[in-house]
């Protein structure tokens, strides 16, 4: 599996190319959107991006974990974590892209 990470700079470059803002304005816009998402999560708000997914903050209780190397038990303290649930639109898009990538030559695609 080929793994690629999209950076903030790459997002800003895409906004620059597709929207037509300057590079500086594009970078500021991306920073503002990400900052607003972070601030909303800090305030325990749910962030729902239509056709993309939902970000939420969840409390995890203290529990006993195990060190995979040694097998030794260790306490894992309670913490807050961000969760993401993909929308059905995003899930379908990923499924279609996966089917297209893994399709064998000569094989019929979806809906054919």
C-alpha positions as a Markdown table, in Angstrom:
| # | Residue | x | y | z |
|---|---|---|---|---|
| 1 | Unk | 0.0 | 0.0 | 0.0 |
| 2 | Unk | 1.4 | 3.4 | -1.0 |
| 3 | Unk | 0.9 | 5.8 | 1.8 |
| 4 | Unk | 1.0 | 9.6 | 1.2 |
| 5 | Unk | 0.5 | 12.4 | 3.7 |
| 6 | Unk | -1.2 | 15.6 | 2.6 |
| 7 | Unk | 0.3 | 18.6 | 4.3 |
| 8 | Unk | -1.1 | 22.0 | 5.2 |
| 9 | Unk | 1.1 | 23.5 | 2.5 |
| 10 | Unk | -0.3 | 21.1 | -0.1 |
| 11 | Unk | -3.9 | 21.9 | 0.9 |
| 12 | Unk | -3.0 | 25.6 | 0.5 |
| 13 | Unk | -1.5 | 25.0 | -2.9 |
| 14 | Unk | -4.6 | 23.2 | -4.1 |
| 15 | Unk | -6.8 | 26.1 | -2.9 |
| 16 | Unk | -4.4 | 28.5 | -4.8 |
| 17 | Unk | -4.7 | 26.5 | -8.0 |
| 18 | Unk | -8.5 | 25.8 | -7.9 |
| 19 | Unk | -9.9 | 28.9 | -6.2 |
| 20 | Unk | -7.6 | 31.6 | -7.5 |
| 21 | Unk | -6.6 | 33.2 | -4.2 |
| 22 | Unk | -3.0 | 34.2 | -3.8 |
| 23 | Unk | -0.7 | 31.7 | -2.1 |
| 24 | Unk | -0.6 | 33.7 | 1.1 |
| 25 | Unk | -4.4 | 34.0 | 1.2 |
| 26 | Unk | -4.8 | 30.3 | 0.4 |
| 27 | Unk | -2.4 | 29.4 | 3.3 |
| 28 | Unk | -4.3 | 31.8 | 5.6 |
| 29 | Unk | -7.7 | 30.3 | 4.6 |
| 30 | Unk | -6.5 | 26.7 | 5.3 |
| 31 | Unk | -5.0 | 27.8 | 8.6 |
| 32 | Unk | -8.3 | 29.5 | 9.6 |
| 33 | Unk | -10.4 | 26.5 | 8.7 |
| 34 | Unk | -8.2 | 24.1 | 10.6 |
| 35 | Unk | -8.0 | 26.5 | 13.6 |
| 36 | Unk | -11.8 | 26.8 | 13.7 |
| 37 | Unk | -12.2 | 23.0 | 13.7 |
| 38 | Unk | -9.7 | 22.8 | 16.5 |
| 39 | Unk | -11.4 | 25.5 | 18.5 |
| 40 | Unk | -14.8 | 23.9 | 18.2 |
| 41 | Unk | -13.4 | 20.6 | 19.4 |
| 42 | Unk | -11.7 | 22.4 | 22.3 |
| 43 | Unk | -15.2 | 23.7 | 23.2 |
| 44 | Unk | -16.6 | 20.1 | 23.1 |
| 45 | Unk | -18.6 | 20.9 | 20.0 |
| 46 | Unk | -19.1 | 18.3 | 17.2 |
| 47 | Unk | -17.8 | 19.4 | 13.9 |
| 48 | Unk | -19.8 | 18.0 | 11.0 |
| 49 | Unk | -18.6 | 18.5 | 7.4 |
| 50 | Unk | -21.4 | 17.6 | 5.0 |
| 51 | Unk | -20.4 | 14.8 | 2.6 |
| 52 | Unk | -17.1 | 14.3 | 4.5 |
| 53 | Unk | -17.6 | 13.3 | 8.1 |
| 54 | Unk | -17.9 | 14.2 | 11.7 |
| 55 | Unk | -15.2 | 15.0 | 14.3 |
| 56 | Unk | -16.0 | 14.5 | 18.0 |
| 57 | Unk | -14.1 | 14.6 | 21.3 |
| 58 | Unk | -14.6 | 11.5 | 23.5 |
| 59 | Unk | -13.5 | 10.7 | 27.0 |
| 60 | Unk | -11.6 | 7.4 | 27.5 |
| 61 | Unk | -11.5 | 6.0 | 31.0 |
| 62 | Unk | -8.4 | 4.7 | 32.8 |
| 63 | Unk | -7.6 | 1.1 | 32.0 |
| 64 | Unk | -4.9 | -1.5 | 32.2 |
| 65 | Unk | -2.9 | -2.0 | 29.1 |
| 66 | Unk | -0.1 | -4.4 | 28.2 |
| 67 | Unk | 3.3 | -3.6 | 26.8 |
| 68 | Unk | 3.4 | -5.6 | 23.6 |
| 69 | Unk | 7.2 | -6.2 | 23.8 |
| 70 | Unk | 7.4 | -7.4 | 27.4 |
| 71 | Unk | 3.8 | -8.4 | 28.2 |
| 72 | Unk | 4.0 | -6.3 | 31.3 |
| 73 | Unk | 0.8 | -4.7 | 32.5 |
| 74 | Unk | 0.8 | -0.9 | 32.7 |
| 75 | Unk | -2.0 | 1.6 | 33.6 |
| 76 | Unk | -3.2 | 3.8 | 30.8 |
| 77 | Unk | -4.5 | 7.1 | 32.2 |
| 78 | Unk | -7.8 | 8.6 | 31.3 |
| 79 | Unk | -7.7 | 11.0 | 28.4 |
| 80 | Unk | -9.7 | 12.8 | 25.8 |
| 81 | Unk | -9.4 | 11.8 | 22.1 |
| 82 | Unk | -10.7 | 13.1 | 18.8 |
| 83 | Unk | -12.7 | 10.6 | 16.8 |
| 84 | Unk | -13.7 | 10.8 | 13.2 |
| 85 | Unk | -16.7 | 9.1 | 11.5 |
| 86 | Unk | -16.7 | 9.2 | 7.7 |
| 87 | Unk | -19.9 | 10.1 | 6.0 |
| 88 | Unk | -21.5 | 7.6 | 3.7 |
| 89 | Unk | -20.6 | 9.9 | 0.7 |
| 90 | Unk | -16.9 | 9.7 | 1.6 |
| 91 | Unk | -17.1 | 5.9 | 2.3 |
| 92 | Unk | -18.7 | 5.3 | -1.1 |
| 93 | Unk | -16.1 | 7.4 | -2.8 |
| 94 | Unk | -13.3 | 5.5 | -1.2 |
| 95 | Unk | -14.9 | 2.2 | -2.0 |
| 96 | Unk | -15.3 | 3.1 | -5.7 |
| 97 | Unk | -11.7 | 4.4 | -5.8 |
| 98 | Unk | -10.4 | 1.2 | -4.2 |
| 99 | Unk | -12.4 | -1.0 | -6.6 |
| 100 | Unk | -11.0 | 1.0 | -9.6 |
| 101 | Unk | -7.4 | 0.6 | -8.4 |
| 102 | Unk | -7.7 | -3.1 | -7.6 |
| 103 | Unk | -9.7 | -3.9 | -10.8 |
| 104 | Unk | -8.0 | -6.4 | -13.1 |
| 105 | Unk | -7.5 | -5.5 | -16.7 |
| 106 | Unk | -10.5 | -6.6 | -18.8 |
| 107 | Unk | -12.7 | -6.8 | -15.7 |
| 108 | Unk | -16.0 | -4.9 | -15.7 |
| 109 | Unk | -16.2 | -1.9 | -13.3 |
| 110 | Unk | -19.1 | -0.9 | -11.0 |
| 111 | Unk | -22.4 | -0.5 | -12.7 |
| 112 | Unk | -21.3 | -2.0 | -16.1 |
